[in-house]
Amino acid sequence: MDVSDWGRRLRRAMAQLGRQRVAVAVLLLATALFAALFSWQIPLLRDAESALYDIRAANFAPRVDPDKRIAMVVYTADTNRATGQISPVDRTILAKALAQIDRIGVKGVGIDILFDSPQDDDPLLQSTLKGMKTPVFLAYADNRTNRDAITYEQEQDLRRFIAAAQTANVKPASILLETDNDGVARAWPMQYPGLPPLLSVAMTQRVAGDADPRFANYMGPIRFRSPTASDRPVFDKIPIDLLADPETAPLVADAIKGRYVLIGGDFSDFDQFDTPFTRTGNPVTGETRMIGVEVHASMLAQLLDKALPLPPPMAIKVLAALLAVGLGAATAAVRTRTWLLALAVVAQFGLFLALPFLIERAGMDTLRMPAMGWLVGWLIAYTAISAALRAINAAQREFAQGALGKYLPRSVASEIMRNPERLSLHGEKREIFCLFSDLEGFTKLTHAVEPEVIARLLNDYLDRLSAVVLQYGGTLDKFVGDAVVAFWGAPIAYPDDGERAVRAAYAMYLAGEEFRRSVPEGVPRIGRTRVGLHYGEAIVGNFGGEGRIQYTALGDAMNTAARLEGANKPLDTTVLVSRAAMERSGLDWFRPMGTITLRGRATPVDVFEPLPDMPAADRAAVADLIAAHDAGDSDRVLGLTDKLLEIAHSDDAVLNLLQRLQHTHKGESYVLG
């Protein structure tokens, strides 16, 4: 079968399926692709992805002996009982421990304890810190990025403590740890502006050869490691009591000498974090939650190892998502024996589940890699194509074919699909936003260019403008030559109809300008697109006969919009919006263009021109001029006129406005001939 046969079959299938079902199928396929790409951002799917990642991370975590580069010095429940302080922890014992650490000699000290409330022994600790020869990094957090850990008042106390203790060797470092939506710490936190470097990054910056600038803004996975045996932890953990006592400090000196030392709390009910081991259990120790200082130690070890797992390129993820969706669609479309189909499905599911494990084992970052997303994308694509094929084979599509066969607008057809009674011939009064557009000089062009060229140009132009209407949720009423008629507020009204209508009106003008620039050489110059927009009451509904109906709007509001479009020419404007439409748009784009009496109308209309890129001060100057004219303040009118002539000397619309104001009296409307 050649390509042309496939094309004919596809076109026939699309016709049998119907536009709405095609749209649904395309939407489902797009949803499938979205799920296959962004499952980590979708509720429920995100939880499944997190669980699968935790299994991968826990099972492929490196097995290591105790790390001889890092030691943890911890407060314990016994320490609190001995010192008589629980929260905040005793600072005298910390001062004594720091003095011993400084004498023993270590690479650096990171303190994972916030000094966010004044204590009587603060002077002793600050004095000890000021005398430290060893680089020391004090825990810092702020209320802006860590509301759960510190209040604004505590932040101020913390800042004062750090300022009192800071020296060339004593500096703050961020101890921020961020968790995913399920409360699990999986990734390095974001380095927010205004925060000092992360604790692990700050500690290594002082030691040549240990620093790695790639970790300054790294937000990939934390590489948690597993011990080789239950009695050989990844990091040595030394009670602070032993180190603070001069008699026992020498006994643990070898456990910290020449290492990085992290000081924090080891309490069962405070500063505990879930990790990928929480759900799966540590393969060796069975431990679940991890103290905060050990999370920092894991990050420090990862930095020292320069273990920077990189995620697969985005292009690979896109190709994998397309493959998953394509396989789902192809599996639904293929016709084969049931057992072969079942075997193919099992093989595909096995591939989707196994691939992230293989990538994780290879040492790459799979933290945000879809796994369940590929499966869900496959299922949605399979469902979409299966449903489409069933619909093609179905015989009953009378209403859908009838509605679409009568060339109703897409939004109207969608509404009628939900409410078949809307197909009956009737009308109802609705307040809607009415829009008319016209292409300046197109009628003259038809006499100067070949009919084939005119048809091609007109189709291109109407395609562009109708696409704008649909983009902003409008209902296309009709085309009258080169004019486009549309409205918002029917058959379904939305709260933001006014905003979308104004945005569409301005976008249609821009689309017209783009069309002018695209006209091929040899075609006479085409004029601008002019647009009028009004809000008012109209009769909306299906009008016609049994053989042909049209969903349209009738009434004075539509006529006023048409008059506004026509008023652009004598006013030297491009888009005119009535006050009624402007006030309901919720936008501040508008430059007032005075009060006019439209042709064939007795009631004056305040008109406005949407100019989103115009400086607010310039729009305000025009508004002030009109207000002064309405008040009869001739001196102020004269002054503002001179000002506008300076800032808008080449703006035809403003110059036109100035001339109109000169020819009208206080608050008088300008009558268009």
C-alpha positions in Angstrom: 0.0 0.0 0.0 1.5 3.3 -1.1 1.5 6.6 0.8 -1.5 8.0 -1.1 -3.6 5.0 -0.1 -2.6 5.6 3.5 -3.6 9.2 3.1 -7.0 8.4 1.7 -7.6 5.9 4.5 -6.6 8.4 7.1 -8.9 11.1 5.7 -11.8 8.7 5.5 -11.2 7.6 9.1 -11.1 11.3 10.2 -14.3 12.0 8.4 -16.0 9.0 10.0 -14.7 9.9 13.4 -15.9 13.4 13.3 -14.1 16.6 14.4 -15.1 16.4 18.0 -13.9 12.9 18.5 -10.7 13.7 16.6 -10.2 16.6 19.0 -10.9 14.3 22.0 -8.4 11.7 20.6 -5.8 14.4 20.0 -6.4 15.8 23.5 -6.0 12.3 25.0 -2.8 11.7 23.1 -1.5 15.1 24.2 -2.5 14.2 27.8 -0.7 10.9 27.4 2.4 12.7 26.2 2.1 15.2 29.1 1.8 12.3 31.6 4.8 10.5 30.1 6.9 13.7 30.3 5.7 15.4 33.5 4.4 12.6 35.8 6.5 14.1 38.6 4.3 17.2 38.6 0.9 15.3 38.6 -0.8 14.4 41.9 -1.0 10.6 42.6 1.4 9.9 39.7 4.0 11.9 41.6 3.5 9.7 44.6 3.9 6.6 42.5 7.0 8.0 40.9 8.5 8.9 44.3 7.9 5.4 45.6 9.6 3.8 42.6 12.5 6.2 42.9 12.9 5.4 46.5 13.2 1.7 45.6 15.8 2.5 43.0 17.8 4.8 45.3 17.7 2.4 48.3 18.6 -0.7 46.3 21.4 0.9 44.4 22.8 3.1 47.2 26.6 2.6 47.4 27.7 0.2 50.3 30.6 1.9 52.1 32.7 1.5 55.2 32.8 4.3 57.7 33.8 7.6 56.0 37.1 8.7 57.4 36.7 12.2 56.1 33.7 13.2 58.1 32.7 12.8 61.7 29.5 13.8 63.5 29.5 15.3 67.0 26.0 15.0 68.4 23.8 16.1 71.3 21.9 13.1 72.7 19.0 12.7 75.1 21.7 11.8 77.8 23.4 15.2 77.1 20.2 17.0 77.7 19.5 15.2 80.9 23.1 15.9 82.1 23.0 19.6 81.2 19.3 20.1 82.2 18.6 21.8 78.9 16.5 20.4 76.0 15.5 23.3 73.8 17.7 25.2 73.2 20.5 22.8 73.9 23.3 23.8 76.3 25.8 26.1 74.7 28.4 25.8 77.4 29.1 22.2 76.5 29.4 23.3 72.8 31.9 26.0 73.7 34.0 23.4 75.6 33.8 20.9 72.7 34.8 23.6 70.2 37.9 24.5 72.2 38.9 20.8 72.2 38.2 20.5 68.5 40.4 23.5 67.8 43.3 22.0 69.8 43.0 18.6 68.1 42.9 20.1 64.6 40.2 19.5 62.0 39.6 20.7 58.4 36.4 22.6 59.3 33.4 22.6 61.7 29.8 22.9 60.6 27.3 23.6 63.3 23.7 22.4 62.5 22.2 24.2 65.5 20.3 27.5 65.2 21.2 30.1 67.9 17.9 31.8 67.5 17.1 32.6 71.1 19.4 34.4 73.6 20.9 32.4 76.4 23.0 33.3 79.5 26.0 31.4 78.2 26.0 33.1 74.8 29.1 35.3 75.8 31.1 32.2 76.6 30.2 30.5 73.3 30.8 33.7 71.3 34.2 34.2 73.0 35.2 30.7 72.1 34.1 31.2 68.5 36.1 34.4 68.2 39.2 32.6 69.3 38.8 29.6 66.8 41.7 29.0 64.4 39.6 26.3 62.7 37.1 27.4 60.1 33.6 27.3 61.7 30.3 27.6 59.9 27.3 28.6 62.0 23.8 27.4 61.0 21.7 30.1 59.3 18.1 30.1 58.3 15.6 32.8 57.6 11.8 33.1 57.8 11.5 33.8 54.1 12.7 30.4 53.0 12.1 28.3 56.1 8.9 29.4 57.9 8.5 26.1 59.7 11.9 26.3 61.4 12.3 29.9 62.4 10.1 32.9 63.0 10.9 36.5 62.0 11.8 37.4 65.6 14.0 34.3 65.9 15.7 35.3 62.7 16.6 38.6 64.2 18.1 37.0 67.3 20.0 34.6 65.1 21.5 37.5 63.1 22.6 39.2 66.2 24.3 36.1 67.6 26.2 35.5 64.3 27.2 39.2 64.1 28.6 39.0 67.6 30.6 35.8 66.9 31.6 36.3 63.2 35.3 36.5 62.4 37.5 35.7 59.4 37.2 32.0 60.5 33.6 32.0 61.7 31.0 32.6 59.1 27.3 31.7 58.5 26.1 28.8 56.2 22.7 27.8 55.1 21.3 24.6 56.7 18.1 24.6 54.6 16.9 21.2 53.7 13.9 20.9 51.4 11.5 17.9 51.1 9.2 16.8 48.3 5.4 17.0 48.7 5.4 13.7 50.6 7.9 15.0 53.2 10.9 13.0 51.9 14.4 14.6 51.5 15.6 13.5 48.1 17.3 16.4 46.5 19.7 19.2 47.3 17.9 22.4 48.3 17.7 25.4 46.1 20.3 28.1 46.8 18.0 31.1 47.3 19.2 34.6 46.7 20.2 36.3 50.0 21.2 33.0 51.8 24.8 32.1 52.5 26.2 29.0 50.8 24.9 25.6 51.8 26.8 24.1 54.8 28.5 21.4 52.8 29.5 23.9 50.0 30.7 26.5 52.5 32.9 24.0 54.4 34.7 22.8 51.3 35.3 26.2 49.8 37.9 26.8 52.5 39.9 23.7 51.6 41.9 23.6 48.3 41.0 20.6 46.2 37.8 19.7 48.1 35.7 22.5 46.6 33.6 21.7 43.5 31.9 24.8 42.0 29.3 22.6 40.2 27.6 22.0 43.6 27.0 25.8 44.2 23.6 25.6 42.5 23.1 21.9 42.3 19.6 20.6 42.9 20.0 17.0 41.9 19.5 13.9 44.1 21.3 13.5 47.5 23.4 10.5 47.2 22.6 8.6 50.4 24.9 5.7 51.2 24.4 2.4 53.0 26.8 0.8 55.5 28.4 -2.5 54.7 27.4 -3.8 58.1 25.0 -2.8 60.9 27.9 -2.2 63.3 29.9 -0.1 60.9 27.9 3.1 60.3 28.6 5.4 57.3 29.7 8.2 59.7 31.2 8.0 63.1 28.9 9.6 65.6 30.5 11.0 68.8 28.5 12.2 71.8 29.4 15.9 72.5 29.9 15.0 76.2 33.0 13.0 75.5 34.6 15.7 73.4 33.7 18.5 75.8 35.4 16.8 78.8 39.2 17.3 78.7 39.7 13.9 80.3 37.8 12.0 77.6 38.5 14.2 74.6 41.9 12.5 73.9 40.1 9.2 73.7 38.0 10.4 70.7 40.6 12.7 69.2 41.6 10.2 66.4 37.9 10.0 65.4 37.9 13.7 64.4 41.5 14.7 63.7 42.0 16.0 60.2 38.3 15.5 59.3 35.3 17.6 58.7 33.2 17.8 61.8 29.5 18.4 61.8 27.8 19.2 65.1 24.0 18.7 65.6 21.3 16.9 67.5 20.5 13.3 67.6 17.0 13.2 69.1 14.1 10.9 68.4 11.5 13.6 68.0 13.3 16.5 66.5 15.2 17.4 63.3 14.4 14.0 61.7 14.0 13.6 58.0 12.5 10.9 55.8 14.8 9.7 53.0 14.5 7.1 50.2 15.3 4.5 52.9 12.2 5.4 54.9 9.7 3.5 52.7 12.1 0.7 51.8 14.2 0.4 55.0 17.9 0.6 55.1 19.1 -2.7 53.4 21.5 -3.3 56.3 20.4 -1.5 59.4 16.7 -1.3 58.8 16.8 2.4 59.9 14.2 4.7 58.5 14.4 8.4 59.5 17.7 10.3 59.4 18.8 13.2 61.6 19.4 16.5 59.9 23.1 16.6 60.6 23.5 13.2 58.9 21.7 14.5 55.8 24.2 17.4 55.7 27.0 14.8 56.1 25.7 12.8 53.2 25.7 15.9 51.0 29.2 16.8 52.2 30.5 13.3 51.3 28.8 13.5 47.9 30.5 16.8 47.3 33.9 15.4 48.4 33.4 12.5 46.0 32.4 14.9 43.3 29.5 12.5 42.7 27.3 14.7 40.4 24.9 12.3 38.7 23.5 14.0 35.6 20.0 13.4 34.3 19.5 12.1 30.8 19.1 15.0 28.3 15.6 16.4 27.8 15.7 15.2 24.2 16.1 11.6 25.5 13.1 12.1 27.8 11.0 13.5 25.0 11.9 10.6 22.7 11.1 8.1 25.5 7.7 9.7 26.1 7.0 9.7 22.3 8.0 6.1 22.2 5.7 5.1 25.1 2.7 7.0 23.6 3.5 5.7 20.1 3.7 2.1 21.4 0.4 2.5 23.2 -1.3 3.8 20.1 0.3 1.2 17.8 -0.7 -1.6 20.2 -4.3 -0.4 20.1 -4.3 -0.2 16.3 -2.6 -3.5 15.5 -4.7 -6.5 14.6 -3.2 -9.8 15.8 -3.8 -12.8 18.0 -4.7 -12.1 21.6 -1.8 -14.0 23.1 0.7 -12.1 20.9 -0.9 -8.9 21.9 -0.8 -9.8 25.6 2.9 -10.8 25.3 3.7 -7.5 23.6 2.0 -5.6 26.4 3.8 -7.4 29.1 7.1 -6.9 27.3 6.5 -3.2 26.9 5.5 -2.7 30.6 8.5 -4.6 31.7 10.7 -2.3 29.6 9.2 0.9 31.0 9.6 -0.3 34.6 13.1 -1.7 34.1 14.7 1.1 32.2 14.9 3.6 35.1 16.5 1.0 37.3 19.1 0.3 34.7 19.8 4.0 34.3 20.1 4.4 38.1 22.5 1.5 38.3 24.6 3.1 35.6 25.0 6.1 38.0 22.8 8.6 36.3 20.1 10.8 37.9 16.7 9.3 37.8 15.1 11.5 40.4 12.7 13.2 37.9 12.6 10.5 35.3 9.2 9.1 34.5 8.5 5.4 35.0 4.9 5.2 36.0 4.4 8.2 33.7 5.4 6.1 30.7 3.0 3.4 31.7 0.1 5.9 32.2 1.0 7.6 28.9 0.9 4.2 27.2 -2.5 3.4 28.8 -4.0 6.7 27.8 -2.8 6.5 24.3 -4.1 2.9 24.0 -7.4 4.0 25.4 -7.6 7.0 23.0 -6.9 5.0 19.9 -9.2 2.1 21.0 -12.0 4.5 21.6 -11.4 6.2 18.3 -11.5 2.9 16.4 -14.7 1.9 18.2 -16.3 5.2 17.2 -15.3 4.8 13.6 -17.0 1.5 13.5 -20.1 2.8 15.3 -23.2 3.5 13.1 -25.0 6.1 15.2 -23.5 9.6 14.8 -26.6 11.3 13.4 -26.6 14.4 15.6 -22.9 15.0 15.4 -22.9 14.7 11.7 -26.0 17.0 11.4 -24.6 19.7 13.7 -21.2 19.8 12.0 -22.9 19.5 8.5 -24.7 22.8 9.1 -21.3 24.6 9.6 -22.0 25.7 13.1 -19.0 27.3 15.0 -16.9 24.8 16.9 -17.9 26.2 20.3 -21.6 26.1 19.3 -21.3 22.5 18.1 -19.6 21.5 21.4 -22.5 23.1 23.3 -25.1 21.4 21.1 -23.4 18.1 21.6 -24.0 18.5 25.4 -27.5 20.0 24.9 -29.3 18.7 21.8 -32.3 21.0 22.4 -30.1 23.9 21.5 -30.4 22.9 17.8 -34.0 24.0 17.6 -34.7 27.4 15.9 -35.1 30.0 18.6 -33.4 33.1 20.0 -32.7 34.6 23.5 -31.7 38.0 24.8 -28.1 38.0 26.0 -25.7 40.7 27.0 -22.6 40.0 24.8 -19.4 41.6 23.6 -19.8 42.3 19.9 -16.9 42.7 17.5 -16.6 43.8 13.9 -13.4 44.0 11.9 -12.7 45.3 8.4 -9.7 45.4 6.1 -9.1 48.9 4.8 -9.0 49.2 1.0 -9.6 45.5 0.2 -12.6 46.3 -2.0 -10.4 48.4 -4.3 -7.8 45.7 -4.3 -10.3 43.2 -5.9 -10.4 45.4 -9.1 -6.6 45.4 -9.4 -5.6 41.8 -8.8 -6.4 38.5 -10.4 -9.3 36.5 -8.8 -7.1 33.6 -7.9 -4.7 35.9 -5.9 -7.7 37.6 -4.2 -9.1 34.3 -3.1 -5.7 33.2 -1.8 -5.1 36.5 0.1 -8.6 36.6 1.5 -8.5 33.0 2.8 -5.1 33.6 4.4 -6.4 36.8 6.0 -9.6 35.3 7.3 -7.7 32.3 8.6 -5.5 34.5 10.7 -8.3 36.6 12.2 -10.6 33.6 12.9 -7.7 31.9 14.6 -7.4 34.9 16.9 -11.1 34.8 17.7 -11.0 31.1 18.6 -7.7 31.5 20.5 -9.5 34.0 22.8 -12.6 31.9 23.2 -14.9 33.9 20.9 -17.8 32.7 18.8 -17.3 33.3 15.1 -20.5 34.7 13.7 -19.8 35.2 10.0 -17.5 36.5 7.4 -18.9 39.4 5.2 -16.3 39.7 2.5 -13.1 40.6 4.3 -15.0 41.6 7.5 -15.1 39.2 10.5 -18.0 39.3 12.9 -17.7 37.6 16.3 -19.0 37.8 19.8 -18.3 36.7 23.4 -20.9 35.7 26.0 -22.9 33.2 24.0 -23.7 30.4 23.8 -21.7 30.2 27.1 -20.8 33.2 29.2 -17.6 33.4 31.2 -16.5 36.0 33.8 -13.5 37.0 31.7 -15.3 37.4 28.4 -14.6 41.2 28.4 -10.9 40.8 28.9 -10.7 38.1 26.2 -12.7 40.2 23.8 -10.5 43.2 24.2 -7.3 41.1 23.9 -8.7 39.5 20.8 -9.6 42.9 19.2 -6.1 44.1 19.7 -4.6 40.8 18.5 -6.7 41.0 15.4 -5.2 44.3 14.5 -1.7 42.9 15.1 -2.6 39.8 12.9 -3.7 42.2 10.2 -0.4 44.0 10.4 1.4 40.7 10.1 -0.8 39.8 7.1 0.2 43.1 5.4 3.9 42.3 5.8 3.4 38.8 4.4 1.7 40.0 1.1 3.8 39.0 -1.9 5.5 41.5 -4.1 3.4 42.9 -6.9 0.3 43.1 -4.9 -0.8 46.8 -4.2 -0.4 48.0 -0.7 -3.1 46.7 1.7 -4.6 48.9 4.4 -4.8 48.4 8.1 -7.3 46.1 9.9 -9.8 48.2 11.9 -11.8 46.8 14.8 -14.8 47.9 16.8 -15.9 46.4 20.1 -19.1 47.1 22.1 -21.0 45.5 25.0 -24.8 45.4 25.0 -27.9 43.4 24.6 -28.5 41.3 21.5 -30.8 38.4 20.4 -28.6 35.3 20.1 -29.7 32.0 18.7 -30.2 29.7 15.7 -31.9 31.3 12.8 -32.7 29.9 9.4 -34.7 27.0 8.0 -34.6 23.2 8.4 -32.1 22.7 5.6 -29.7 25.4 6.8 -29.3 27.3 10.1 -26.8 29.8 11.4 -26.0 30.6 15.0 -25.8 34.4 15.0 -26.5 37.6 17.0 -28.9 40.4 16.1 -29.7 43.7 17.5 -28.5 47.3 18.3 -25.4 46.1 20.1 -24.1 44.5 16.9 -24.9 47.6 14.9 -23.1 49.8 17.4 -20.0 47.6 17.1 -20.1 47.9 13.3 -20.4 51.7 13.6 -17.4 51.8 16.0 -15.4 49.8 13.4 -16.3 52.4 10.8 -15.5 55.3 13.1 -11.8 54.3 13.1 -11.3 55.9 9.7 -12.4 59.5 10.5 -10.7 59.2 14.0 -7.4 57.9 12.6 -7.5 55.0 15.1 -7.3 51.2 14.5 -9.3 49.7 17.4 -12.2 51.4 19.1 -13.8 50.1 22.3 -16.9 51.6 23.8 -17.0 52.6 27.5 -19.4 49.7 28.2 -16.9 47.2 26.9 -13.9 48.9 28.4 -15.3 49.0 31.9 -16.0 45.3 31.9 -12.6 44.2 30.5 -10.6 44.6 33.7 -7.6 45.9 31.7 -5.8 49.2 32.0 -4.7 49.4 28.4 -7.0 52.2 27.3 -6.4 55.7 26.0 -9.6 57.7 25.9 -10.4 59.2 22.5 -13.3 61.5 23.4 -17.0 61.4 23.0 -18.5 60.9 19.6 -21.9 60.5 18.1 -21.8 57.6 15.7 -23.3 57.8 12.2 -27.1 57.0 12.4 -27.1 57.3 16.2 -28.4 59.9 18.6 -26.8 58.9 21.8 -23.1 59.9 22.2 -20.6 57.2 23.0 -17.3 57.5 24.9 -14.6 55.6 22.9 -11.3 54.2 23.9 -8.3 52.8 22.1 -6.4 49.8 23.6 -2.7 50.5 23.7 -1.0 48.1 26.0 2.5 49.2 25.1 1.9 52.9 25.6 3.4 54.5 28.8 0.7 55.0 31.5 1.8 58.6 31.9 1.0 59.3 28.2 -2.5 57.7 28.5 -3.1 59.7 31.7 -2.1 63.0 29.9 -4.8 62.3 27.2 -7.4 61.5 29.9 -6.5 64.8 31.7 -7.0 66.7 28.5 -10.4 65.3 27.9 -11.4 65.9 31.5 -10.3 69.5 31.3 -12.3 69.9 28.0 -15.4 68.4 29.7 -15.0 70.8 32.6 -14.5 73.8 30.3 -11.1 74.6 31.7 -9.6 76.3 28.6 -6.3 77.3 30.2 -5.6 73.7 31.3 -6.7 72.4 27.9 -4.2 74.7 26.2 -1.4 73.6 28.5 -2.1 69.9 28.0 -2.5 70.4 24.3 1.1 71.8 24.1 2.3 68.9 26.2 0.6 66.3 24.0 2.0 67.9 20.9 5.5 67.4 22.3 5.1 63.7 23.2 2.8 62.7 20.4 3.7 64.9 17.5 3.6 61.9 15.1 0.5 60.2 16.6 -2.3 60.8 14.1 -5.0 59.7 16.5 -3.9 62.2 19.1 -3.6 65.0 16.6 -7.1 64.1 15.3 -8.4 64.2 18.9 -6.9 67.7 19.4 -8.6 69.0 16.3 -11.9 67.5 17.4 -11.7 69.1 20.8 -10.9 72.5 19.2 -14.2 72.2 17.2 -16.4 71.2 20.1 -17.5 73.1 23.2 -17.4 72.1 26.9 -18.4 68.4 27.1 -19.8 68.4 23.6 -19.9 65.2 21.6 -18.2 65.2 18.2 -20.7 64.1 15.5 -19.4 61.9 12.8 -20.7 62.8 9.3 
